[in-house]
Amino acid sequence: MTTETPQRDALHCIIITGLSGAGRSVALNALEDLGLLCVDNLPLQLLPRFVDLYHESGVDLKQIAVGVDVRIGVLLDEVTKSLQDLSRRGITYQVLFLEASDDVLTRRFSETRRRHPLGLSARGGIREERRRTKTLRAIADRIIDTTAFTVHQLRDELRGILSDATGGEAAMRVLLVSFGYKYGVPTDTDIVLDVRFLPNPFFVEELRALDGTDPAVARYVLDRDETQEFLALTTALLDFSLPLYVREGKRYLTVGLGCTGGRHRSVAIAHELERRLFGHGYPVRVQHRDVSR
């Protein structure tokens, strides 16, 4: 009597990893709500056997999500080997690395009154965890900076990634992030564009307290020849490069738009660029990192 080998070529695994406090548990809960089987802190060496057990029990798995964090200790060094084993078994995978700024991670530990899993102070634990996960971050398919994310924004981000992985959305997805250089450049951007060459509404008394979503501020920023030329050139650049990114297998692109404080120029430019790209058929989402600072 022969037994057929379970077919796994339709199985896709999303591996959620990153820094403690960056949202791994939130991400796993969100994926579970979207219908995935989720397991936290399962050593990847056990994943093929885990899948075998479900196939043997008659459960037809299509997608699973696995959380991996610093608590698996030395096993982090074996992740690359484990991922190669998944590929040999016909399991496709995607590694998502979640991180956030040190200040935000420290605040999250303080608010929840949790100790860092390494047993160190929050600052010391974050520093050591960044060192230990450096290699894992380098092999990640996607780095997600949750510094400015709400729970709902992280859920939307994962929904888009899940749609990409299952072929639900073939077009390139573009995320436009406005930010202020005084607070640092976002770490997860693919392209960064500096719009500080434009006149600053901050120095106009009646506009200072407003932000780039206000029509008066938007008009001040957009109704200039240099702004229109910048937008035309930027749109042309993305029209040219986005299909080439898709050809290389990329399905999402994060474009950072920075001004001094992240409240006026970058916000107005992000919304106008969103309008233009949407008109060219690209799914676009805008995120304002520093507009409320």
C-alpha positions in Angstrom: 0.0 0.0 0.0 1.4 3.4 -1.0 0.7 6.7 0.6 0.7 9.9 -1.4 3.0 12.6 -0.3 1.0 15.6 0.9 1.0 18.4 -1.6 2.4 21.6 -0.1 3.1 23.7 -3.1 0.0 25.8 -2.3 1.1 26.4 1.3 2.5 29.9 2.1 4.1 30.8 5.4 4.3 34.3 6.8 7.1 34.5 9.4 6.6 37.5 11.8 9.7 38.5 13.7 11.5 41.6 14.9 12.0 43.5 18.1 10.0 42.9 21.2 7.4 45.6 21.6 7.2 46.3 17.9 3.9 44.6 17.4 4.5 40.9 16.7 1.7 39.7 18.9 -0.7 42.3 17.4 0.3 41.2 13.9 -0.3 37.5 14.7 -3.7 38.4 16.1 -4.6 40.4 13.0 -3.5 37.5 10.7 -5.5 35.1 12.8 -8.6 37.3 12.4 -7.9 37.2 8.6 -8.2 33.4 8.7 -4.6 32.2 9.1 -3.5 29.5 11.5 -1.0 31.3 13.7 1.6 29.9 16.1 3.9 32.0 18.2 7.5 31.0 19.1 7.5 27.8 17.1 11.2 27.0 16.2 11.3 27.0 12.4 13.1 23.6 12.5 9.8 22.1 13.7 7.7 23.9 11.1 7.8 21.2 8.4 6.9 18.5 10.9 4.1 20.8 12.2 2.7 21.1 8.7 3.0 17.3 8.2 0.9 16.7 11.3 -1.9 19.0 10.0 -1.8 17.3 6.6 -2.0 13.8 8.2 -5.0 15.0 10.2 -6.8 15.9 7.0 -6.6 19.7 7.5 -5.9 21.5 4.2 -3.6 24.3 5.1 -3.1 27.1 2.6 -1.5 29.8 4.7 0.1 29.9 8.2 1.8 32.5 10.2 4.6 31.9 12.7 6.0 34.3 15.3 9.8 34.2 15.9 11.5 36.4 18.5 14.6 36.7 20.6 13.4 34.1 23.1 14.4 31.3 20.8 17.9 32.3 21.6 20.7 30.5 19.7 18.1 29.0 17.2 18.2 32.4 15.5 21.5 31.4 14.0 19.8 28.4 12.3 17.0 30.4 10.7 18.6 30.5 7.2 19.0 26.8 7.2 15.4 26.3 8.3 14.1 28.6 5.5 16.1 26.6 2.9 14.4 23.4 4.3 11.0 25.0 3.8 11.8 25.8 0.2 12.9 22.2 -0.4 9.6 21.0 1.0 7.6 23.2 -1.4 6.6 25.7 1.2 6.8 29.3 0.1 7.5 31.9 2.8 7.8 35.6 3.5 9.8 37.1 6.4 8.4 40.2 7.9 10.6 42.1 10.4 8.8 44.5 12.7 10.7 47.3 14.4 10.2 50.7 16.0 12.3 53.6 17.4 14.0 53.1 20.7 11.9 55.8 22.4 8.6 54.2 21.2 9.7 50.7 22.3 10.8 52.0 25.7 7.5 53.8 26.1 5.5 50.6 25.2 7.4 48.6 27.8 6.7 51.3 30.3 3.0 51.5 29.5 2.5 47.7 29.7 4.8 47.3 32.7 6.5 44.4 31.0 10.1 43.5 31.4 12.2 43.1 28.3 12.4 39.3 27.5 16.2 39.4 27.8 15.9 40.3 31.4 17.7 43.6 30.9 16.5 47.2 31.3 14.3 48.3 28.5 17.0 50.4 26.8 19.7 47.7 27.4 17.4 44.9 26.1 16.4 46.8 23.0 20.1 47.5 22.2 21.1 43.9 22.7 18.1 42.6 20.7 19.0 44.8 17.8 22.4 43.2 17.8 21.1 39.7 18.0 18.5 40.1 15.3 20.8 42.0 12.8 21.2 38.9 10.6 17.5 38.1 10.7 16.7 41.7 9.7 19.1 41.5 6.8 17.3 38.5 5.3 13.7 39.9 5.8 11.5 40.3 2.7 9.9 43.3 4.3 10.9 45.6 7.2 7.9 47.3 8.8 8.5 50.3 11.1 5.6 50.4 13.5 6.8 53.6 15.2 3.8 55.6 14.0 1.4 52.8 13.4 -1.9 52.3 15.1 -3.3 48.8 15.5 -5.6 49.4 12.6 -2.8 50.7 10.3 -0.8 47.6 11.1 -3.8 45.4 10.3 -4.3 47.2 6.9 -0.6 46.8 6.1 -0.8 43.0 6.8 -4.0 42.7 4.8 -2.2 44.2 1.8 0.8 41.9 2.2 -1.5 38.9 2.5 -3.4 39.9 -0.6 -0.1 40.2 -2.5 1.1 36.8 -1.3 -2.1 35.1 -2.5 -2.3 36.9 -5.8 -5.3 38.9 -4.8 -3.7 42.1 -6.0 -1.3 42.1 -8.9 -0.6 45.8 -9.1 2.3 47.5 -7.3 1.1 49.0 -3.9 2.6 52.3 -3.0 2.8 53.8 0.5 3.6 57.5 0.7 5.0 58.5 4.1 5.3 62.2 5.0 7.8 62.9 7.7 9.9 65.6 9.4 13.7 65.5 9.0 14.0 66.9 12.5 12.6 63.6 13.8 14.7 61.4 11.6 14.3 59.6 8.3 11.9 56.6 8.4 13.9 53.4 8.3 11.7 51.3 6.0 11.5 53.6 3.0 12.6 52.5 -0.5 12.8 56.0 -1.9 13.3 59.3 0.0 12.4 62.6 -1.5 13.3 65.9 0.1 10.8 68.8 -0.4 12.5 71.3 1.9 13.4 73.4 -1.2 9.8 74.6 -1.3 8.7 77.7 0.6 7.7 76.8 4.2 4.1 77.7 5.3 5.4 77.6 8.9 6.7 81.1 8.4 3.3 82.4 7.3 1.5 83.4 10.5 -2.0 82.4 9.4 -0.9 79.0 8.2 1.5 78.0 10.9 -1.0 76.3 13.2 -2.6 74.4 10.2 -1.2 71.4 8.4 -0.8 70.2 4.9 -4.3 68.7 4.8 -5.8 72.1 5.1 -6.8 73.6 1.7 -5.1 76.9 2.4 -1.8 75.2 3.2 -2.2 72.9 0.2 -2.7 75.9 -2.1 0.3 77.7 -0.7 2.5 74.6 -1.4 1.0 73.4 -4.7 0.3 76.7 -6.5 3.9 77.2 -7.6 5.7 76.4 -10.8 8.6 74.6 -9.0 6.1 72.4 -7.1 4.2 71.4 -10.2 7.5 70.6 -12.0 8.7 68.5 -9.0 5.4 66.6 -9.0 5.5 66.0 -12.8 9.1 64.7 -12.6 8.4 62.5 -9.6 5.3 61.0 -11.2 7.3 60.3 -14.4 10.0 58.7 -12.3 7.5 56.4 -10.6 5.7 55.6 -13.8 9.0 54.5 -15.2 10.3 52.6 -12.3 7.2 50.9 -10.8 6.7 48.4 -13.7 10.4 47.5 -13.4 10.1 46.9 -9.7 7.1 44.6 -10.4 9.2 42.8 -13.0 11.8 42.1 -10.4 9.1 40.6 -8.1 8.5 43.6 -5.8 4.9 44.3 -5.0 5.1 47.2 -2.6 7.1 50.4 -2.5 7.4 52.9 0.3 8.2 56.5 -0.7 9.3 58.9 2.0 8.5 62.6 1.5 10.3 64.8 4.0 10.2 68.5 5.0 11.5 70.1 8.2 8.8 69.3 10.7 6.6 66.9 8.7 3.4 69.0 9.0 3.0 71.2 6.0 5.0 70.7 2.7 5.5 66.9 2.9 1.8 66.4 3.8 0.5 68.5 1.0 2.9 66.9 -1.5 2.0 63.4 -0.3 -1.7 63.9 -0.9 -1.2 65.4 -4.4 1.2 62.6 -5.4 -1.4 60.1 -4.1 -4.0 61.7 -6.4 -1.7 61.6 -9.4 -0.6 58.0 -8.9 -4.2 56.8 -8.2 -5.1 58.3 -11.5 -2.4 56.2 -13.2 -3.9 53.0 -11.7 -1.7 52.3 -8.7 -3.2 51.4 -5.3 -1.8 54.1 -3.0 -2.0 54.8 0.7 -0.8 57.8 2.6 0.7 57.8 6.1 1.6 61.0 8.0 4.2 60.1 10.6 4.8 63.5 12.2 1.8 65.7 11.3 0.5 65.7 14.9 3.8 66.5 16.6 
